[in-house]
Amino acid sequence: MGNIYRNAAVDLTTTDNTTLYTVPDVTTTIVKSIIVSEDTGATPDITVTLTDASSAVFSLFKSKALTANGTLELLTAPLILEEKEIIKVMASAGNQLHVVMSLLEIS
């Protein structure tokens, strides 16, 4: 199928662990950017995890603090994801954070 550029985005309205992106079957994904924006003037934290194909969970960012009305780029280098891996995000408070991930799917 080739290469497809995509964005995955979520508004974290709760403190639940929320799926941001799941790698499709027969695909490798290169994540270029994960941007988090705080839009209420508060200072919440964000947690980002990777769940692999065997359901093991790995912490990428644990309670990463954000500034009031700030935007933060979480990645300093590309992140490679394999088939069926999942990126999940969780806010310390609901209705304060937006997350956008820029990625390239290779199949």
PECORJO-V957960 format. One line per field, one symbol per residue. ss: DSSP state (a for helix, b for strand, c for the rest). phi: phi as a letter, one per 20 degrees, with the letter a starting at -180 (. if undefined). burial: I if it has 16 or more other C-alpha atoms within 10 Angstrom, else O. Layout:
# PECORJO-V957960
ss: ???
phi: ???
burial: ???
This chain:
# PECORJO-V957960
ss: ccbbbbbbbbbbcccccbbbbbcccccbbbbbbbbbbbccccccbbbbbbbcccccbbbbbbbbbcccccbbbcccccbbbccccbbbbbbcccccbbbbbbbbbbc
phi: .ndcebddcbeeeceffcfeacffglbdcdeebcdccdccnecfdcdccddefemfdceebdlffdefldcceeedbgdeddgmfcdccbefbfmccdccddbcedc
burial: OOOOOOOOIIIIOOOOOIIIIIIIOOIIIIIOIIOIIIIOOOIIIIIIIIIIOOOOOOOIIOOOOIOOOOIOOOOOOOOOIIIIIIIIIIIIIOOIIIIIIOIIIIO
